[in-house]
C-alpha cells in the first residue's frame, strides 16, 4: 500500500508546493484535486491543483516530471461534484468535466480517477438509479477505452438541506450491488471511505470482505459518534448533527483492523488521508499538523 493525502486541505499551496511538503513529510502519493477553476460548488470543493480544462500532453509530461523531481506519485485525480444533481447546470458541468479528468489521467499514465455518482435530492432512490443508468455507462466506457478506473466515493452528502435523500446515492453496500449489476465493468469500483459508514452507524470494515476487489482507492478519514447527542436527538436527524469528522486516530475507527481487512482482501493501492476535521482547519500550519498526526497513526500500519 501507499500512504498519501487528498490535496483539498491545502488549497493555498501550489501543486509544486504540495509535492514539496509531501516529499519532506515522507508521503508516497497525493490524490490531486481537479475541480474547474472558479471556486467551490460545495464545502471542501473547488480546489484545483491541476487544471484539466484544456489539458495537453505537454502539460501532462510537465506534471509527471514534477512528481519525479520530488519522488511523490499521484494516486488519483479527484473531482467530487454531483453528476445526478437536481441543478441542471451543476449536473451538466459535473459530467462534462469528469470526461476531462478521465482524459487527463490517461495522458499522465494514471490508473485512477475518483468522483461521486451524485443524486437528485428531490427524487426517490429508484428514480435516481434510473438516471444513473442513463448517465454513467457512457462515462465508464470512456474510462475503459483510456485504461482509467473510476472509483466512486460512498459519502452520502447528508446535510440539513439535503436530508434524507442526500446528494450521492452510492452510500451503502445494498446500493453498490445494484450499481455494479448495472455496470459490471472492472473499470468501475469504489474509492472507499470508512468514515461515511461509521457516520451512518454501520460497520465500516465488514463490507471490505465482499467488495475488496472493487476497491481501487481508499480515503482515510475518521468519524466520532457523539452517543449523548445520538441519545438526545435520535437517528432521524441528519447524521452530522450527532457525528464529527476527525483525522485518523481521533475517532471511532480501528485503523489496525481497517488496514488489516484491506490487506486480507488483497488491496495494495493508495490510502489517502482526507482532512475535514474542523479542529485543524483554521490555519495552514494546523492543517499541515493534522496530516502529520494522521501519517504517524497510519505509517506503522502501512510501512
N, C-alpha and C positions, 0 to 999 in steps of 0.2 A: 504494500500500500504506500501511497504518497500523502504527505501532510501539507496542506495549503490553507489558504483563506480566500474568502469572497471579497473582491475589491470594493464592493459597495460601501464599506465602512470607512474608506479613506478617499472620499471624492475630491478633497482639497489637494491631493497629490497627483502629479502627472504619472503616466504609465511607467516611465523610466524611474521615477522616484519610488513608486510602489515596488518595482523589481529590486531596486537597491535595498529597500527596507527588508523585503522578503529574504534576500540573499544574506544580509547582515544577521538576521534572526534565525537563520537555518531552516527556512521553509523550502519545500521541494517544488511547489507549484502554486498557481493562482487560478481561481475562476474569475475571468475578466468580464466586467460588465460592459455591455454594448448597446445601451439604450440610444435612441435617436437623440441628437443634440437638441437642446431647447428646454430641458428641465423635466421634473418628475411627472408621471401621471398617477402616482400614489406614493405613500410613505416608503422610504428606502428605495424608491425608484428613481429613474432619470440619470443614473451615474453612467458616464461614458468614458471609459479608459481606452477603448479602441473604437473609433468611429468607422462603422462599416457601411455608411450610407452610399459612398461612391468608392468602394474598396477596389484596389488593383493588385495585381500580382507583385508589383514592385513594393507596394505598401506592406503586403504580407511578408515578403522577404526581409524588409527592414525590421518588421516587428519580431520575426523569429531570430534575427541577428542580435537584437537587444536581449532577448531571452538567453541566447547563448552567451552573450557577454557577462551576464550576471549569474548564470548557472541555475536559472529558475524556469521551470516549464509552465505551460498553460494547460490546466486540467480540462477546461471547457470555456466556451463563450457563453455568457449568461444574459438572458433578456426575458423578464417576467412581467409582461403586460397581460392583457385579457383578450385573447383571440375570440372568445364567445361572448364578449361584452354586450350588454343592452344598448350601450352607446355605439352607434354605427361607425362614427369616426374613429373611436378607440379601437374597435374590432378590426376595421379595415387597415389602420396603421399597424396594429399588432401583427396581423397576418403578413402584410407586405414586408415589414421589417424583419420578421422571422426568416423569410426566404433569404434576405441579405445576410443575416447572421450565419445561416447554413452555408451559403456560398463563401463567406469569409473564412469560416472554419476549414472548408475544403481547400481553399487557397493556401492556408497555413499548414496543411497536413495534419490538422487536429481531428481527433476521433469524436469529441463530444460537443453538443450544443444543448443547453438547458433552458426550459421555459415552463410556462403554465399552459394547461388546457384552457382555463378560464371558465366563466359561466355567466349567463344572463340571470341576474338575481331575481327577476320577476317571473321567470319560467319555472316549471317543475323540473325535477331531475330527468324525467323521461323526455321532456321537450328539449332539455339541454343535450342529452345524449343523441337525440335525433339531429341536432345542429352539429354536434361533434362528428357524426357520421358523414356529414356533407363537407365540413371544413378541413378535418385533419388527414384523411387518407392522401390527398394530393401533396400535403406538406411532407408526410413521411416518405412518399415515393420520391419526392425531390431530394430528400436527405439520403435515401438509399442509392440513388444514382450518383451521388457525390461521396459516398463512403462515410457519411456522418451519422452518428447515433443520437437520437433525440431523447433526452431524459426529462420527463415531466415531474415537477415537484408536487408534493402532496399537501401543500399549505392550503387550507380551506378559505382563507381570506374572510374570516367571520368577524365583522365589526358591527357596532350598533346599527349603522345604516345599511348593512348587507345581511343582517340576521333574518331568517335562519338559513337561507339558501347559500350565501357566500358568493365569492367571485371565482371559485375554482372547484369544479366538480370532482377532481381527482383526489379525493380526500380520504378514501378508505379502501381496504382490501376488496370489499364486495364490489366497489365501483371499478377498481383496477382490473378485476377479472373481466368485467363487461367490456371495458375499453380495449383490452388485449384480445378479446374474442373478435371485436370489430376490426382491429388492425393487428393481425398476428405476426407482423413483421419483426424480425430480430433486430431491426434498427429502431424500435420503439420500446422504451423502457422507463425506468424511474431515476430521478435524482432524489434519493431517499433522505428525508429529514425526520429523525425520530421525535423531535420536539413537537411536531404537529399532531402526532398520535397521542403523546402524553397529554397535550393540551385538551384533547377530546376524551380524556380519561381511558384511553386504550393502551394496551401493551405495545410499547414502541419497538420491541425486539422480536416478538413471536412471528410477525409476517415475513421476516427475513428467510425463515425456513422454506416458505412457499415461493417467494418472489426473488430469491437470491440471484438467479440467473438473469433477472430483468433489471437488476440494479447496476447502472452504468457509472454512477457518481453519487457521493454522499455529502450532505451538509452536516456539520457538527454544530448543532445549537441545542442548548439545554432548555428545560422548562420546569418551573416550580409551581405546583398547585397550592394555593392558599386554602387549606382544609377548613379553617374557621370561616372564611368568606364563602366557600362552597356550601357549608352547612347553613349559612345565613341566607344565601340567595338562591341555591339550588342549581340544577343543570339547565333550566330553561332560559338562562341569561346568556349573552354572548360569552364564549369561553374565556376571552382575555379580561373579562370582568372579575375572574377569580383565578387567573393564571398570570405568571410573569416570565417573559423570555429572559434567559440567563446564558452566560457563556459556559462552556463545558466545565463541569466540576462544581458549579454553584447552584445546580438544580437537582432534579429528582432522578435523572437517568444514570444508570450504572454503566459507565463508559467501558469498563473492562468487559462486561458481558456483551455490550454492543459490538465492540471491535472483535471480540471472540466469535460472535454469531456471524459477522461478515466474513471472517476468515474461514469459519466452518463451511460457509456457503460457497467458498472459492473466490470471493471478491478480492481482487488485487489492485483496485483502482484508486482514485483520489478521494480523500476525506478532507473537505474544506470547511474551516471554521467560518461560521456566519455570525456576526455580532449584531444583535438587536437588543442588547442588554442596556436599558436606559441608565443604569448606574455607571456606565462607562462611556456614554456618547457625548458628553459635554464639550470636550476638547480633543484635539488631535492626539495629544500625549496620552490621555486616558484611553482613547480608542486603540492606540498602539499597545498600551499596557494590557488591555483586555486580550489582544492577540497573543501577547507573551504568556499571560496566565493560562489561556486555553492551550497553547502549544505545550506548556510544561505538564499539563494534565494528560495530553494525548500522545506526546512524543514517546514516552516509555512503553506505550501500548502498541505503537506503530513501528518504531525503530527507525 
